[in-house]
Amino acid sequence: MDARDDRKLGEQTGDEKIFIFTQESFRKDLVYWITDDDQPFTDTIHNDIIKIFDSEKEHIKTELQKIPGKFSFTLDGWTSRNQLSFLGITIHWITSNWKLKSTVLDFFHIEGPHSGENIASKFFEILKEFNLLPKILGVSTDNASNMNKMLSKFEQICKYEGFKFDAKNQHVRCLVHIINLAVQIILKTLKEEVPGNENEILQENISTNTLGVIAKLTQNFYIIDI
């Protein structure tokens, strides 16, 4: 079947035909158009995109070096529908006019194991490239175990390379993620079938399980008086 067979013909103006695509048919047609027709400008488009990316990257490097204060970072993982894993790094800072600014520092495919060591090495490499290692204020992540290991490994790498980083005091855990985990425990408990006095047992399960999870997740939280 031709990749173009599932498109629909819309209104026709003069000699021009207007086709209506679904998301899937457009994807098929785009692949067909690029591969089967062997468009000569695909390399040109690719090279132009890389040039724009490199130019913007250098601009961000230059602008960040003008910021006098320190920076905070947010790390968040994401998995695509075809099971490719990515990690996004966002950088945050306060301007001289006390305005909060943020931008995406990098977004990359995690090659190899999703271990703390692997992510720590990549994170260090990116901050070194942008010359930001001496200016780290804090790093925010979710509460996944590999993120705890990642920051511990990152601390070791920084120490070896002559930079200061304290994984315990500079790690900011995502409160929204903690609340999400607690709510999931509550909902799971409510769905369980329990014998006898359901209200009493449910209340006991919710109190024990949820408070236990919250206590465990927040054991490394600190209240800082500023």
C-alpha positions in Angstrom: 0.0 0.0 0.0 1.3 3.4 -0.9 2.0 5.6 2.1 -0.2 8.2 0.6 -3.3 6.1 0.1 -4.9 7.0 3.4 -5.0 10.8 2.8 -8.2 12.5 1.8 -8.6 15.0 -1.0 -10.1 18.3 0.2 -11.2 21.3 -1.8 -9.5 21.9 -5.1 -8.5 25.4 -6.2 -7.5 25.6 -9.9 -4.8 23.1 -10.6 -3.8 22.8 -6.9 -5.0 19.9 -4.8 -5.5 20.3 -1.1 -5.1 17.1 1.0 -6.4 16.5 4.5 -4.1 14.3 6.7 -4.5 12.5 9.9 -1.5 12.6 12.3 -0.5 9.1 11.3 -0.9 9.6 7.5 1.1 12.9 7.7 3.9 11.0 9.4 3.9 8.3 6.8 3.8 10.8 3.9 6.7 12.8 5.5 8.9 9.7 5.7 7.9 8.7 2.2 8.7 12.2 0.8 12.1 12.3 2.5 13.3 8.8 1.8 11.7 7.6 -1.4 11.9 10.9 -3.2 15.5 11.4 -1.9 15.2 15.1 -1.3 18.6 16.8 -2.0 18.2 19.5 0.7 17.8 17.2 3.8 21.5 17.5 4.6 21.3 21.3 4.2 18.4 21.5 6.7 20.2 19.2 9.1 23.4 21.4 8.9 21.4 24.6 9.3 19.7 23.3 12.4 23.1 22.3 13.9 24.5 25.7 13.1 21.5 27.5 14.8 21.8 25.2 17.8 25.6 25.8 18.2 25.1 29.6 17.8 22.4 29.7 20.5 24.4 27.5 22.8 27.4 29.9 22.6 25.1 32.8 23.2 23.7 31.2 26.4 27.2 30.4 27.6 28.2 34.0 27.2 25.1 35.4 28.9 25.3 33.0 31.9 28.9 34.2 32.6 27.5 37.7 33.0 25.3 36.6 36.0 27.1 37.5 39.3 25.2 35.1 41.5 24.9 31.4 41.8 22.6 29.0 39.9 20.1 26.3 40.8 19.4 23.3 38.5 16.4 21.1 38.0 16.9 17.6 36.6 13.9 15.6 35.2 13.9 12.3 33.3 11.4 11.5 30.5 10.8 8.3 28.5 9.4 8.4 25.0 6.7 6.1 23.6 9.4 4.0 21.9 11.2 3.6 25.3 14.0 6.1 24.7 15.1 7.8 27.9 16.0 11.5 28.1 17.1 13.8 30.8 16.3 17.5 30.9 18.4 20.1 32.8 16.9 23.5 33.5 18.9 26.3 35.0 17.5 29.1 37.3 18.9 32.3 38.5 18.0 35.7 40.0 18.9 38.9 38.0 20.3 42.1 39.4 16.7 43.4 39.4 15.5 40.4 41.5 13.7 38.7 38.7 13.6 34.9 38.5 14.9 33.6 35.2 15.0 30.0 33.8 16.1 28.4 30.6 16.8 24.8 29.4 20.5 24.1 29.6 20.4 20.7 27.9 18.1 17.9 26.9 19.9 14.7 26.0 19.4 11.0 25.3 20.6 8.8 28.2 22.8 6.3 26.6 23.7 3.1 28.5 22.4 2.3 32.0 20.3 4.8 33.9 22.6 4.6 36.8 23.5 7.4 39.2 27.1 7.1 38.0 26.2 7.5 34.4 23.9 10.5 34.9 26.4 12.2 37.3 29.2 12.0 34.7 27.0 13.6 32.1 25.7 16.3 34.4 29.3 17.1 35.4 30.4 17.2 31.7 27.6 19.7 30.9 28.2 22.0 33.8 32.0 22.0 33.0 31.3 22.9 29.4 29.2 25.9 30.5 31.8 26.8 33.2 29.1 26.6 35.9 30.7 24.2 38.4 31.9 26.9 40.8 28.5 28.5 40.9 26.1 25.7 42.0 23.6 26.8 44.6 21.3 23.7 44.6 20.0 20.8 42.5 16.4 19.8 42.5 15.3 16.2 41.5 12.6 13.8 42.2 13.0 11.1 44.9 14.1 8.2 42.6 16.9 6.2 44.2 19.2 6.7 41.2 19.0 10.5 41.7 20.3 10.1 45.3 23.2 8.0 44.0 23.7 10.4 41.2 24.3 13.4 43.5 26.5 11.4 45.8 28.6 10.4 42.7 28.5 14.0 41.5 29.9 15.2 44.8 32.8 12.7 44.5 33.6 13.8 40.9 33.5 17.5 42.0 35.8 16.8 44.9 38.2 15.0 42.7 38.2 17.8 40.1 38.6 20.5 42.7 35.1 21.8 43.0 32.8 22.1 46.1 29.4 20.3 46.2 27.6 18.9 49.2 25.1 16.3 48.1 23.3 16.3 51.4 22.8 20.1 51.8 22.5 21.1 48.2 20.0 18.5 47.1 16.5 19.9 47.0 13.9 17.1 46.8 10.7 17.8 44.7 7.8 18.3 47.2 5.2 17.8 44.4 6.7 14.3 43.8 6.5 13.5 47.5 2.9 14.5 47.6 2.1 12.5 44.5 3.7 9.4 46.1 1.7 9.9 49.3 -1.6 10.3 47.4 -0.9 7.2 45.4 -0.5 5.2 48.6 -3.8 6.7 49.9 -5.7 5.8 46.7 -4.1 2.3 46.7 -5.2 1.7 50.3 -8.8 2.9 49.6 -9.1 0.4 46.7 -8.0 -2.6 48.8 -10.7 -5.0 49.8 -10.7 -5.4 53.6 -12.8 -7.7 55.8 -14.7 -6.8 59.0 -15.0 -3.2 60.0 -13.9 -1.5 56.8 -13.9 2.1 58.0 -11.8 1.3 61.0 -9.3 -0.9 59.1 -9.1 1.6 56.2 -8.4 4.4 58.6 -5.6 2.4 60.3 -4.0 1.4 57.0 -4.1 5.0 55.6 -2.6 6.4 58.8 0.2 3.7 59.1 1.1 3.5 55.4 0.9 7.1 54.4 2.5 8.6 57.4 5.3 6.0 57.1 5.9 6.9 53.5 5.9 10.7 54.2 8.2 10.3 57.1 10.7 8.3 55.0 10.6 10.7 52.1 11.0 13.8 54.2 13.7 12.5 56.6 16.3 14.6 54.8 14.3 17.8 54.7 15.6 20.8 56.5 13.9 24.0 57.6 16.2 26.9 56.9 15.6 30.2 58.7 16.3 33.0 56.3 
